[in-house]
Structures are given as structure tokens and as C-alpha cells.
């Protein structure tokens, strides 16, 4: 075996999720990470550009082809222009998850200049009152729409993301119409997760019941999709999706791809994903001191996942015929709620208990 061959990891690292900032300029009541509120009076730590560049250089030798910039709010990073220039120069596919408030015309043009850019902007209602009830800051509705307009003017077709809860479920159709009018290519409907701030919404009955969520998914994918030219995605697991909707263009499969991804937190720590900010045992070292290749190939949790997915999954996931596609839907979320790496996804378990899990997707 040649030296070059020895450098190729068993599992190529294809994508990095960069959580650029510890803070956010909004106060979203459903956030699964719950970043602190960032303001001029209360600036919060961000990932150092030199660490960002060092990680990318190391990762490209391991198979890196794309990255995602998220947060907190990634556009809060004071050197965001420098980071985007690095992405462009390294010719990496770019995904950006943003609330849109800070997406200026200049930033939109810079994002558009990167390789195959995909941008999602979160808007949780068809009017300011609804969106700002969810997001917690006055004026963010119009600012987010202006951010989308800037992206469209730069030649992009962003995705709009709506997190669905009781407070806004009656605005789903109007949100799709708004996305059409703004020039978006797709709309994704997210289910509120029972972690961080989302826990309170679940405990207070402000989220939809499992029966309502399952029925809503059917309606979005069969009825609402037929009424728009936009691509619509609903974030329930593949077991609930019609085969025609799995891995369609316009936003991906809704599957994590965990075996080819690593997260980087704002302090440079390597982690399973952003969940490392609240679950410290899912942090695997730091880019300032630990070589990425060593972390990727020797971290026990990552090795366990490579050896055990999907066969070691428990509960309904063990019996699901889609488990090789789904891989437990979100291992980080499953672990956060159970401290068990092989726990089933909460949505699927609730559906099974309610008799709503599709019988055709259960192994006979």
C-alpha cells in the first residue's frame, strides 16, 4: 500500500458543519441549541478564521467536498466575508442556514459566488406578529424577507424553512404563497424537536400532537405539494414519506448523513454536531491542538457509529425497513434525550405507540 493510500480514511469526511457563533441576534422560542442573545453590548465568542482555514486544509485531504455555515446565526460572525472568501477559494460546496436578518446585498453576492451555494432562511409565519412571536425580536420579519430578496437578486433560489407549532399551523398555505412571491425554490416544514428551548414547547402543549404531525405530513406531501410549483419538504423520517418524495431535488432527503460529517463548535471543538454545545460527551477534541484526521479515525463514538449503524438501533428503528436510509434520523437528538447512542428517534417511537407508524415500513 502506498503512502497516499494510507492517508485515505475508511470513511471519507465529506462535509463539515461549522457552528460559527455562540450567539444569535434572535430569541427563537423553539431553538434546539438555545444560543445566547448576541448584541453590541453582549458580543459572544465566534470561531477564529485561522482555525476555520486550518480545519478546511486538513479536511480536504480527507475527502471534504462541502460545508455548512450555521450557528447561532452565522452571518453575525465579524469576519464572515473572510470566511466566505476561503470557501470560494477552496472551491467547496456551500450551504448556509440563516435567519436572513443580516443578509445584505453584498453578502448575498458573495454567497452566490461560491460553488453550488444553497441557502435556507427561516420564516415562521406569513405575517410579522406570528413570525416575531416565534423569533422574539421586533422587526425581524421584514428584515428576513429583505434578506431573501437580496439572495434572489444575487441569482440564488433560497429555501424557506418554517418550524410548525400550534401558534402558526394555520399559516402554512400562506407561507408557501409568500415563498412563491419572494422567489424561493422550496419550502421545508420543520418539526419542533424536544431539546433545549423546544422542550418547553413540548411540555406546555404548544406543539402538534403526533397524530396531527403525521396527518400534516401527508397533507403537505400529497395535497399542498400539488398546488404549488415549489418543492415542499416535511421533516418527518423517511418511513413516513412516499417513495416519490425521498431524495428529490430541492433540499435533500432530510437525512443527516452522519457517517460522513463532523461538527465544529465556535471554540474550535470537534463534535458530533451542534448538540455538543449542550452534550459535552459528544465533543471529541479541539482544532487548536488535535489533528482532524486523528479525531476522525480514532474517536470512540465515531467508531461505534461506523460499526453499529444501523444494526444496533433499538425500538421501532430496529424493525424499520428504512433504517439503512434513515440511520436513526438524528443520532445526536436521540442521544440527547436518552443518553443512549442507539435509542430510536422520538417521533417514530411516539407514532408506534399511537398505532401510526406505517405498517408497510416494518420488517415482517
C-alpha positions in Angstrom: 0.0 0.0 0.0 1.4 3.4 -0.9 1.7 6.4 1.4 -1.1 8.2 -0.4 -3.4 5.2 0.1 -2.6 5.1 3.8 -3.9 8.6 4.2 -7.4 7.8 2.9 -9.7 7.2 5.9 -12.1 4.3 5.9 -15.0 6.7 6.0 -14.3 9.9 3.9 -15.1 13.1 5.6 -17.4 14.7 3.0 -18.9 17.6 4.9 -18.3 19.8 7.9 -21.0 21.7 9.9 -19.4 24.9 11.2 -21.3 26.4 14.1 -19.7 29.7 13.7 -21.1 31.7 16.6 -22.2 31.0 20.2 -24.8 33.8 19.9 -27.8 34.7 17.9 -29.5 38.0 17.1 -32.9 36.5 17.6 -34.5 34.8 20.6 -36.3 31.9 19.0 -38.6 30.0 21.4 -38.1 26.6 19.7 -34.4 26.5 19.1 -32.8 23.1 19.5 -29.5 24.7 20.6 -30.6 27.7 22.6 -27.7 30.1 21.8 -27.3 33.2 24.0 -28.6 36.5 22.7 -25.9 38.5 20.9 -26.0 42.3 20.8 -23.5 45.1 20.5 -23.4 45.3 24.4 -23.1 41.5 24.7 -20.9 40.1 22.0 -20.3 36.3 22.2 -17.4 34.1 21.0 -17.0 33.1 17.4 -14.8 30.6 15.5 -11.4 32.1 14.7 -10.8 32.4 11.0 -7.3 30.8 11.3 -8.9 27.7 12.9 -11.6 27.7 10.1 -8.9 27.7 7.5 -6.7 25.1 9.3 -9.7 22.7 9.6 -10.5 23.0 5.9 -7.0 22.4 4.8 -6.8 19.2 6.9 -10.3 18.1 5.8 -9.7 18.5 2.0 -7.0 15.8 2.3 -9.7 13.5 3.8 -12.3 13.9 1.1 -14.1 17.1 2.1 -16.3 18.4 -0.7 -18.7 20.8 1.0 -19.5 22.6 4.3 -22.4 24.2 6.1 -22.3 27.5 7.9 -24.8 27.7 10.7 -24.8 28.9 14.3 -26.3 30.6 16.3 -26.5 33.0 13.4 -23.6 32.5 11.1 -23.9 36.0 9.5 -23.1 37.5 12.9 -19.5 36.4 12.5 -17.5 39.6 12.3 -15.2 38.0 9.7 -18.0 36.4 7.7 -16.7 37.9 4.4 -13.2 36.4 5.1 -14.7 33.0 5.8 -16.8 33.1 2.6 -13.8 34.1 0.6 -12.0 31.0 2.0 -14.9 28.8 0.9 -14.9 30.3 -2.6 -11.1 30.0 -3.0 -11.2 26.3 -1.8 -14.0 25.6 -4.3 -16.2 23.9 -1.7 -19.9 23.4 -2.0 -21.6 25.9 0.4 -24.7 25.6 2.5 -25.8 28.4 4.7 -28.5 28.3 7.4 -29.6 31.8 8.4 -32.5 33.8 9.8 -31.9 36.2 7.0 -31.9 39.4 9.1 -28.3 40.2 8.3 -28.2 39.1 4.7 -27.2 42.2 2.9 -26.9 42.6 -0.8 -23.1 42.4 -0.5 -23.2 39.2 1.5 -25.8 37.7 -0.9 -23.5 38.3 -3.9 -20.5 36.8 -2.0 -22.5 33.7 -1.2 -23.7 33.4 -4.8 -20.0 33.5 -5.9 -19.3 30.2 -4.0 -19.6 26.8 -5.5 -23.1 25.4 -5.8 -24.5 27.6 -2.9 -27.6 26.5 -1.1 -29.2 28.9 1.4 -32.1 28.3 3.7 -33.9 31.2 5.5 -36.1 30.7 8.5 -39.5 32.4 8.4 -42.2 31.0 10.8 -45.3 32.9 9.8 -47.0 34.7 7.0 -47.1 38.0 9.0 -44.9 39.9 11.4 -46.9 39.2 14.5 -46.7 35.4 14.1 -43.1 35.2 12.9 -41.9 37.6 15.6 -43.8 35.7 18.3 -41.7 32.7 17.4 -38.4 34.6 16.9 -38.6 37.1 19.8 -37.4 40.3 18.2 -39.4 43.1 16.6 -38.6 43.9 13.0 -37.1 40.6 12.1 -39.9 39.6 9.8 -39.4 42.4 7.2 -35.6 42.1 7.7 -35.7 38.4 6.9 -37.8 39.0 3.8 -35.4 41.6 2.6 -32.6 39.1 3.1 -34.4 36.7 0.8 -34.9 39.4 -1.8 -31.2 40.1 -1.7 -30.4 36.4 -2.3 -32.8 36.3 -5.2 -31.3 39.5 -6.7 -27.9 37.8 -6.5 -29.2 34.9 -8.6 -30.0 32.4 -5.9 -33.2 30.5 -5.2 -33.2 30.1 -1.4 -35.3 27.7 0.6 -37.7 29.0 3.2 -37.9 27.0 6.5 -40.9 27.1 8.7 -40.9 25.4 12.1 -44.5 24.2 12.6 -46.3 24.6 16.0 -49.8 25.3 17.2 -49.2 29.1 17.0 -48.6 29.1 13.3 -50.1 25.9 11.8 -52.9 27.8 10.2 -50.5 29.9 8.1 -48.8 27.0 6.2 -50.5 27.7 2.9 -49.9 31.4 3.2 -46.2 30.8 3.9 -45.9 28.8 0.7 -47.6 31.6 -1.2 -45.2 34.1 0.4 -42.2 31.9 -0.6 -43.5 31.9 -4.2 -43.9 35.7 -4.3 -40.3 36.2 -2.9 -38.7 33.9 -5.5 -37.8 30.9 -3.3 -37.3 27.5 -4.8 -38.6 25.4 -1.9 -40.2 25.4 1.5 -39.2 23.0 4.3 -41.5 22.4 7.3 -39.6 21.5 10.4 -41.0 19.6 13.4 -40.1 21.2 16.7 -37.6 19.0 18.5 -37.9 18.2 22.2 -34.5 19.6 23.1 -33.2 22.9 24.5 -36.0 25.6 24.1 -38.1 23.2 22.2 -38.6 21.1 25.4 -40.7 23.8 27.0 -43.0 24.0 23.9 -43.5 20.2 24.1 -44.2 20.3 27.9 -46.6 23.3 27.5 -48.7 21.7 24.7 -47.6 24.3 22.2 -46.5 21.7 19.6 -48.8 19.5 17.5 -49.6 16.0 18.7 -48.0 13.0 17.0 -51.3 12.3 15.2 -51.5 15.9 14.0 -47.9 15.8 12.8 -48.4 12.6 10.9 -51.5 13.9 9.2 -49.9 17.2 8.4 -47.1 15.4 6.7 -49.5 13.5 4.5 -51.3 16.7 3.6 -48.1 18.6 2.8 -46.7 15.9 0.6 -49.9 14.8 -1.2 -52.3 17.8 -1.2 -50.3 21.0 -0.7 -47.5 19.9 -3.0 -49.9 19.6 -5.9 -51.0 23.2 -5.5 -47.5 24.8 -6.0 -44.6 24.6 -8.3 -42.2 24.9 -5.3 -40.6 21.8 -3.9 -42.0 21.1 -0.5 -40.3 19.1 2.2 -41.7 17.9 5.5 -39.1 16.9 8.1 -40.6 13.6 9.3 -38.4 10.5 8.9 -38.2 8.5 5.6 -40.5 5.8 6.9 -43.4 8.3 6.6 -42.5 9.6 3.2 -43.9 8.3 -0.1 -41.0 6.8 -2.1 -41.5 9.5 -4.8 -40.6 12.1 -2.2 -37.4 10.5 -0.9 -34.2 12.2 -2.2 -35.9 14.6 -4.6 -34.1 17.7 -5.6 -34.5 21.0 -3.8 -33.2 20.4 -0.3 -32.0 16.9 0.1 -33.5 13.8 1.7 -33.9 15.1 5.2 -31.3 12.6 6.2 -28.3 13.6 8.3 -25.5 11.6 6.6 -23.8 11.3 9.9 -21.1 8.8 8.8 -19.5 11.5 6.6 -20.0 14.6 8.7 -18.3 16.2 11.7 -19.3 19.4 13.5 -17.1 22.3 14.6 -18.2 24.4 17.5 -17.4 28.2 17.9 -14.4 27.5 20.2 -12.9 25.1 17.6 -14.0 21.9 19.3 -14.9 18.9 17.1 -18.3 17.4 17.9 -20.9 15.1 16.5 -22.8 18.2 15.6 -24.1 21.4 17.3 -25.6 19.2 20.0 -22.1 19.2 21.5 -22.8 22.7 22.8 -25.2 21.1 25.4 -23.9 17.5 25.4 -20.2 17.7 26.3 -19.6 13.9 25.9 -20.2 14.4 22.2 -17.2 16.7 21.9 -14.0 15.0 20.5 -11.2 17.4 20.9 -10.2 20.8 19.5 -8.8 22.0 16.2 -6.2 24.1 18.1 -4.5 21.1 19.5 -5.8 17.9 17.8 -5.2 16.8 14.2 -8.6 16.3 12.4 -7.5 13.0 10.8 -6.7 11.6 14.2 -10.0 12.7 15.7 -11.9 11.4 12.7 -10.3 8.0 12.7 -9.8 7.3 16.4 -12.7 8.8 18.3 -14.6 6.0 20.0 -18.1 7.3 19.4 -17.5 7.8 15.7 -16.0 4.2 15.5 -19.0 2.8 17.4 -21.4 4.5 14.9 -19.5 3.2 11.9 -19.5 -0.3 13.3 -23.1 -0.3 14.7 -25.3 1.7 12.3 -28.0 0.8 11.6 -28.0 -2.7 13.1 -27.6 -1.6 16.7 -30.5 0.8 16.6 -33.3 0.0 19.1 -37.0 0.3 19.4 -39.0 0.9 16.2 -35.8 1.8 14.4 -34.6 -1.8 14.7 -37.7 -3.1 12.9 -38.0 -0.3 10.3 -37.1 -1.4 6.7 -35.9 2.2 6.0 -33.2 2.1 8.7 -30.3 1.8 6.2 -31.6 5.0 4.5 -32.5 6.8 7.7 -29.8 5.7 10.2 -32.0 6.7 13.1 -32.9 10.1 11.6 -30.8 12.1 14.1 -28.4 10.2 16.4 -27.5 13.4 18.2 -31.1 14.1 19.1 -31.7 10.5 20.1 -28.7 10.6 22.4 -29.5 14.0 23.9 -32.9 12.7 25.1 -31.8 9.3 26.3 -28.0 9.2 26.8 -28.2 6.0 24.6 -26.4 6.1 21.3 -28.8 3.5 19.9 -32.1 5.0 21.1 -34.8 5.2 18.5 -36.0 8.6 17.1 -38.6 10.1 19.4 -41.1 10.8 16.6 -41.1 7.3 15.3 -41.5 5.8 18.8 -44.4 8.1 19.6 -46.0 7.1 16.3 -45.5 3.4 17.0 -47.1 3.8 20.5 -50.1 5.6 18.9 -50.5 3.0 16.2 -49.5 5.5 13.5 -46.2 4.0 12.3 -46.7 2.8 8.7 -47.1 -1.0 8.8 -45.6 -1.3 5.3 -42.3 0.0 6.6 -42.0 -2.5 9.4 -40.0 -5.7 8.9 -42.3 -8.7 8.8 
